[in-house]
Amino acid sequence: MASCYNQKTTSITIPSPDQTTADTKQNPKTTFLDSSIFVSNNAASSKSYIAISDSVAQTILYDYFRTKGVIPRKELLIRSTIKTDEASVDYDTIYQIKSGTLTGAVITYWLGPFDLNGQCFQQNKALILNTKNGYMITNFDFIASRFIIDSTKGAAIYGYEYECGGRGIIRQFRIDLR
């Protein structure tokens, strides 16, 4: 798995995926940090595309973390006693991805102590790949938590880099998964 951490990057100017021609005339083009990530474990990727539902993504995520001893947050809420430092996982969102060689979704989730909160606590990310043997969760934290995903189009991920220390949004990004 490749990482873009501390690597030289190139910024290019491209229209955002949702801009129309009229929007482009009224609004100048957005500058993106443009990068590619070559996904490991995609050799067994299925070429057929079936969108992953929220409920399937949650089941895959929670089943994986149960094997690691981490309990879904909603199950901890049911307990009568909760250790505040006990690790929990909480599903957030999936973003569908599809290319000629890669199908599945990017999943975002919260992982940490049950009562952890604050603006600097950001979502973790992983890939759920559609393989010949079914869905497989892999490539945990393939992008840093400071990169917030806004949307996907094909196998491109769009979003922004966020610094919680007061600067806020630093720059927009586009990452192509290959």
N, C-alpha and C positions, 0 to 999 in steps of 0.2 A: 504494500500500500504506500502510495506517495503522499507527501505532505507539502504544503506550501509555506510552512513555518520557516521564517528566516531565509527564504529564497528570493532571488531577484524576480520581480514581477513587472509586467508591462501594463500600463493603463491605455485603453483604447476608448474611442468615443463611438457609441452605437445607440440607436434608439431603444428605449425600453420595450419589452415585449408587448405591452398593452397600448403603446402609442399609435394613433392613426396618423395619416398624412397631415390632417388638419392640426392635430396636437403638435406635431413636429414643427410646423410653421410658427405656431404661437409660442411653443415652449422649446428652448434649445435642447439639443441632444444631451443625454446624461452620460457622464464619464464613469465607467465601471473599472474596477480592478478585475482584469480578465485572467482566468487561470484554468487549468485542466487538472483533474485528478484521475489517475488510472486506477480503477477499482480492482483490488485483488479478489479472489474467490468468484470471479464472474465467468470462469470457463464453463461452468455447468449451467449457465443462465439459459432459461427457456426462451425461445424466440416468440412464443405466443404471448399476447398481451391480455391480461385480465386485471382490471383495476382491483386493488386491494381495498376492502371496506374498512371502516373504522373499527368495527367489532373484531374482524380477523386480525388487524394490526395490534389491537390491545391484547388479544389472546396470545399472539406470538411474543410480544414484549413481556407480558407477565409470566408466561411459561418459562421463558429464558431466564428471567431474574429469580424466579422461584428456585431454579436449579443452583443458583449462586447464593441462596439464603436471604434474598431480599424480597420483602412482602409488598404487594400493591398497597398504596396508601389508603384506598377505600376499605380494604380489609382490616387495616389497623384501626380505622375509625369505629369499626364494629366492636372491637375488643373493649372490655371493661377497664383494663389497665394498659397503658401505653408507656413504653420507655422513650423519653424524648430524644435520646441519641440513637434509637434503633433506625437502621437504614430502611428507606421505603422508595418505591418507584411510582411515578404517576404519569400516565399517558397524556400527551398533549395534542399533537397534530400529525397527520401524514400528508406528504406531498408526492403525488404520483410521478414516476419517471419512466421514460420509454425511449429507446433508441434501437438501432439495428442489432445491437449486441447485448443490451442491458434493459431488463424490465423489472419493475418493482415499485418501491417507494422509499423516500427519506422519511424517517420517523423521528419526531422530537419528543422528549420526555424529561421529566424532572427526577433526579436521583440524588438523595441525600437524607439526612436525619429528618424524621417526621415533621418537626416544627421549624425547619430551616426556611427562612424567607428573606426578602430584601431585594433591592434593585440590582445588586451585583451578582445575585444567584441566577444564572442563566441556564437555559435548556441544554441537555445533552442531545446528540444526534447519532443515528445509526442508519444503516441501509437494510431494507428487507428486500431480498432478491427473489424473483420468481425463477426457481430452478426446475430441472427435469424431475426432481424428487420432492417438489412442493416449495413452500416459502422457507427462506433461511435468513435469520437476522445476523448481520456481520458488519464489519468496518465501523466499529464504535468510535465515536469522536473523530471521524475522518476530516472534519473541519472544527476549528476551535470554537469554544462556547461563545466567544465574543462576536462571532458571525451569526447574525439573526436572519433566518430564512423568511423571505416574503412570499415567493411563489416559485413554481417550476414550469418549464415549457420543454417538452421532449425530455432530454437528459441534461438540460441546463438548469442550474439553481440560481435564482436571483435573490438578493437581499442586501444587507448592509452590515458594516462593521460598527460595533457599538462599544464605547468606553464608558463604564459606569462611574468613573472617577470625576465626572463633571464635564467632559468634552461632548458627551452624547454620541450622535452619529458622526463617524469619521469619514466614511466613504461607502459608495455602493459597490457591489461586486456581482460578477457572473462567474460561475464555476461550471465547466462542462465535465460531466462524468463520462469516462470512456472505459 
